Structures are given as structure tokens and as C-alpha cells.
């Protein structure tokens, strides 16, 4: 990471010719396989995903973003692509779990030992690395969130399940690191949804998932996609313990929840990816408004410890709005860099 880097959290809008947007929004984030979302026939799907990924890369580059992703174009959700590719997950029977709103959710059914039998995100990561000269990031769901969104019919408890997931995630991260990906991110939204359980074993599981990883690492935690969560609290129930997680940066949404900039002090010595783009509205921020949020955060940390992004993944926004918001993000960061003479 350099100074006031800009990035996306992970996802980018998938085109309507590729995926059914009504089905995508549905009742919530897909946790199990959802192959019927794709509009392209299976024999053409890989080519279609590559074409849409090239657009996602170009959109981020065109907006001036420093660290880009593949937009997670080939995933139905940030979660289900990895979670359902592992051994130990029943490929025929769907489990039952609880979503962050307390309702029932379809989740993977774990009825055997969790094993990563082959790389999951590596092929997409190599495609990304081959098609941009900019720094790259790949996201993987974190072991705590994986353990909270599974029906556990095999392990003694959720702690043991989380540690098994941590091993699988670690193997994935090692391959992504070897492929030359610059930033590796764990997505852990359920740290906030299940904060009491997180206090028992989340830090242990996340630390195990990051063992031996030398690339720049980020942990992203949030309240959930704005498409589903319209009203957000003004504070995080599980934040202070993240100062003890062995990551370089913690990514938090701050724009929609209207967080006070002083929150960044609580994560020291970790750097912070500060959410300055509100995804709860399609209104586009001005670069000046983004710059003001950056200046406020810099009152509580140093420029080398601050990176900038949207609150969360952008997949539920119209593409034109997403592009405009990213341009505002990049231009706002440029304003502050110029003021700091960086």
C-alpha cells in the first residue's frame, strides 16, 4: 500500500445480460449454489464472465482507482462461490441457518471434514493479474463468517468448524499470494451480526487463516449490503478486538452509518480502509465532499495508514452510478494528496 490508496471492496455491478438482477437481489445474499441466476448457457458462461470481467477492470482503471479487483463477476455472491466449493459440504442437501436479521436462511450443510481440494479463486485471480498493470486485490470469505453461515452436522462446535475453515482459507490465500496478487482481503460481515460469538473465537480463527501470508492483508467488516440494510447503527459492536488481528488494514463502512472519524484511532496499529462512498443512495458524492471525509480521518491517523473505498461491495448499484461514485472517490483522494504535496 502507498499513500491514500483508493480501492473497491470487492464486487462490481454485473451486467443484466449476464445475470438476472431481480433474482440476484431476491430475498438476500445467496449462501448456497444459485446457478439459475446466470442468463448465459453453461457452455458459454466462462467466456461471458471473462468479457464482463474485462469491463469491470476497465471501469475501475478509467475511474482512477489504485487497487482493483475482478469485480467478483464470476460469483453469485462474495460468499457462496468459495463456501460451496469445499469438500465436506453436501452438494445435494441444503442446510438451514440464520441470517443477520434473525430469519431463516439456506446455507451450506457441513457433513464431513472441510477440505480445500483445489484452488477456488485462483483462475479468476490470474486472469485479473494478466489484464491490468495496476495493483490487484482478491477477496475470500473469512473463517468466522463461513462458520456462522453453515449448518454444522460434523464438527463438535462452531469454534472447531471455524478453525477448519481457517485452514482452507489459508491454503487459498497462499496460492493467491504466489500468483502475485498484491492485496488479500478477508470478508467478515458476521463479526458485527454475531459479535458475542465473535468475541469467543473470531480473532483466533482469522489469525490462523492469515498464518504465513506476507502480501498486504485487509479485513473487511460491515453491517451488510445497503440493498438489504437501509438503516445502520452509528457504531460497531465488534471493532476494538480487530486491533489484535494480524492484518495490515481493517476496512469499515463509515459513510452510510455516519461514523465519527475518530473511530480510526481504535484500530491502531492497524491501518484503515475508510468507507467514504455511501451505497445506500444512488446520489453521487462530489470530490470535495469525499476530500472533506478524508481530511477528517487524517486528524486521527497518518496518510500512510489510511486507504479509501466505498462502504461495501458495489454490485447492487447501476453501473453508471457506480462509475460516477468511483470517479468522485479517486478525485477526492487526488485533492487531498495535492494538499499534502504527496
Secondary structure, DSSP 8 states (H G I E B T S, - for coil): --SS-EE--S-----TTTB-HHHHHTTS---S--GGGB-S-HHHHHHHHHHHHHHHHHHHHHHT-SEE--TTTT-SSTTHHHHTTSEEE-SS--EEEE-TTS-EEEEEEEEEEEE--S-SSHHHHHHHHHT-SSEEEEEEE-HHHHHHTEEESSSSSHHHHHHHHHHHHHHHHHHHHHTT-SEEEEE-THHHHTHHHHHHHHHHHHHHHTTT--SEEEEEE-S--TTT--S--SS-SS-GGGGGSS-SEEEE--TTTT--GGGGGGGTTSEEEEEEE-TT------HHHHHHHHHHHHTSS-GGGEEEEESS--TTS-HHHHHHHHHHHHHHHHHHHHHHT-
